[in-house]
């Protein structure tokens, strides 16, 4: 007798039979396995390498004096005059060494540099975790063409989950309404597959890392 079953029906029959068969999970511990291998190197070195790979610019400073000296040299080289800093902890450091900055958003459309703190540095992918909890809010890390971040070695973590754990420990139930992760300067390759930096945000990103 001729079998009139179509190929499609045969395939569906095999799928139904396979779904009805109960088999043990061949990978019972898969979900508990780590997604990435452990970070073997020091977190500061790992972060610096990954951060520079995505065209970030990194400087390790032993103390505030070295930080200010490096910042002065960089500002002179780049001819920066309008550095905006709204976070009290950063303002205190700059004021201590009489470094000029804008503490309000007056003439903000002319801002050349936005200077902020951060929540964490993610060593695994060279990323900076920011939130809108500080006085810098949402604008200061996005609008100026250059974004400078001052971070401390105590903020270095291996992975994103560790960064979120730091935020949860710091803010408890009052989690910031915006948490973002920056990996290098803003970029796009949508137009003729040509990489363009600064297409929708800062085209230069600096991290100064201090002990502490």
C-alpha atoms as one frame of an Amber mdcrd trajectory, in Angstrom:
protein
   0.000   0.000   0.000   1.324   3.395  -0.979   2.320   5.754   1.821   0.768
   9.188   1.109   2.364  10.855   4.103   4.215  13.990   3.045   7.756  14.803
   4.048   6.459  17.608   6.235   4.119  15.279   8.127   6.918  12.746   8.634
   9.169  15.446  10.059   6.475  16.712  12.424   5.797  13.149  13.575   9.468
  12.665  14.449   9.478  15.961  16.366   6.360  14.954  18.352   7.893  11.605
  19.226  11.110  13.278  20.320   9.203  15.707  22.552   7.312  12.851  24.218
  10.494  10.989  25.101  11.884  11.904  28.491  15.654  11.956  28.786  18.041
  13.041  31.476  19.620  16.473  31.032  23.090  15.778  29.578  24.385  19.080
  31.052  22.808  19.335  34.534  25.358  21.847  35.847  25.450  24.108  32.801
  23.672  27.061  34.413  26.017  27.021  37.382  29.170  27.142  35.305  30.944
  30.527  35.056  30.339  32.400  31.816  33.939  33.644  31.640  37.256  32.250
  32.860  38.489  33.851  36.097  40.470  37.087  35.922  44.024  36.009  36.666
  45.844  39.310  36.276  45.549  42.258  38.624  42.266  44.086  38.105  43.957
  47.431  37.426  46.133  45.960  34.658  43.227  44.044  33.149  41.031  47.146
  33.131  43.757  49.336  31.620  44.454  46.836  28.813  40.788  46.320  27.945
  39.987  50.028  28.238  42.777  51.042  25.871  41.730  48.304  23.450  38.434
  50.182  22.935  40.359  53.462  22.458  39.980  54.782  25.978  42.889  56.728
  27.485  44.124  55.636  30.883  46.443  57.104  33.526  47.338  55.628  36.905
  48.173  58.276  39.526  49.808  57.539  42.852  48.243  60.563  44.539  46.214
  63.728  43.940  49.305  65.800  43.150  50.266  63.507  40.280  46.656  63.526
  39.101  46.528  67.352  39.005  49.910  67.549  37.290  48.784  65.074  34.612
  45.495  66.910  34.161  47.286  70.263  33.798  49.656  68.864  31.203  46.802
  67.280  29.262  44.687  70.461  29.347  47.636  72.499  28.098  48.284  70.083
  25.243  44.611  70.015  24.216  43.984  73.716  24.913  41.023  72.988  27.214
  39.461  76.013  28.932  35.902  74.980  29.751  36.015  72.029  32.137  32.694
  71.396  33.872  32.623  69.674  37.247  29.448  69.456  39.346  30.227  66.799
  41.943  31.278  68.215  45.346  33.967  65.581  45.973  35.660  66.431  42.679
  35.210  70.161  43.172  36.962  69.851  46.517  40.011  68.234  44.886  40.204
  70.799  42.082  39.696  73.719  44.474  42.422  72.388  46.786  44.951  72.804
  43.973  43.284  75.942  42.548  42.424  74.242  39.276  39.780  76.293  37.367
  36.450  74.693  36.496  32.791  75.532  35.916  30.610  74.496  38.854  27.223
  75.343  37.261  25.690  74.700  33.854  26.130  78.306  32.714  27.082  78.361
  28.989  26.961  74.574  29.084  26.573  74.426  25.310  30.224  75.553  25.131
  31.497  72.811  27.456  34.682  71.139  26.248  35.183  68.626  29.066  32.812
  66.873  31.444  34.532  65.689  34.625  32.773  63.037  36.738  33.175  60.252
  39.247  31.861  56.740  38.588  30.255  53.825  40.409  32.694  51.102  39.323
  35.324  50.073  36.793  34.616  46.719  35.140  37.954  45.041  34.462  36.579
  42.246  32.276  35.617  44.521  29.387  37.260  47.828  30.269  33.942  49.511
  31.021  32.906  52.358  33.310  29.705  52.022  35.315  27.923  55.333  35.915
  24.647  56.377  37.505  22.654  59.576  37.807  22.836  59.543  41.604  25.560
  62.205  41.794  25.406  65.896  40.973  26.733  65.177  37.468  23.335  63.675
  36.637  22.720  62.433  33.100  24.176  65.297  31.054  27.771  65.787  32.084
  29.033  62.441  30.827  27.228  62.745  27.480  27.198  66.289  26.103  30.842
  67.566  26.175  33.203  66.243  23.517  35.581  64.920  26.178  34.638  62.903
  29.265  37.123  62.524  32.131  36.451  60.053  34.940  38.247  60.000  38.274
  38.082  56.542  39.835  39.673  54.749  42.781  41.229  51.309  43.027  38.509
  50.325  45.524  35.996  50.647  42.663  37.739  48.044  40.483  35.680  44.868
  40.052  35.974  41.878  37.750  32.517  41.697  36.144  29.256  43.561  35.709
  27.560  41.564  38.462  30.224  42.793  40.875  29.589  46.379  39.784  25.865
  46.012  40.453  26.700  44.510  43.846  28.724  47.646  44.695  25.783  49.844
  43.726  23.354  47.772  45.784  25.673  47.952  48.800  26.087  51.715  48.408
  22.454  52.714  47.815  20.446  49.901  49.408  16.802  50.229  48.438  17.375
  53.637  46.811  18.855  52.327  43.562  19.531  55.154  41.051  16.983  55.499
  38.260  19.725  55.403  35.622  22.680  53.017  35.588  24.760  52.893  32.442
  27.870  51.118  31.267  30.355  52.940  28.992  32.866  50.959  26.951  35.136
  53.435  25.178  34.215  56.653  23.337  30.879  56.728  21.522  31.097  55.249
  18.052  29.131  54.196  14.992  29.878  52.457  11.717  26.390  52.827  10.231
  27.534  55.087   7.384  29.417  53.117   4.737  30.855  50.882   7.482  33.330
  53.620   8.434  34.088  53.873  12.153  33.291  57.350  13.500  34.064  58.357
  17.094  31.935  60.912  18.899  28.853  60.288  16.770  26.405  60.459  19.672
  28.480  61.444  22.690  32.075  62.166  23.756  34.693  61.274  21.187  37.410
  61.013  23.853  37.216  59.179  27.155  39.852  59.402  29.906  40.125  57.476
  33.178  42.419  58.646  35.969  42.835  55.896  38.549  43.891  56.818  42.085
  44.823  54.615  45.013  42.063  54.491  47.574
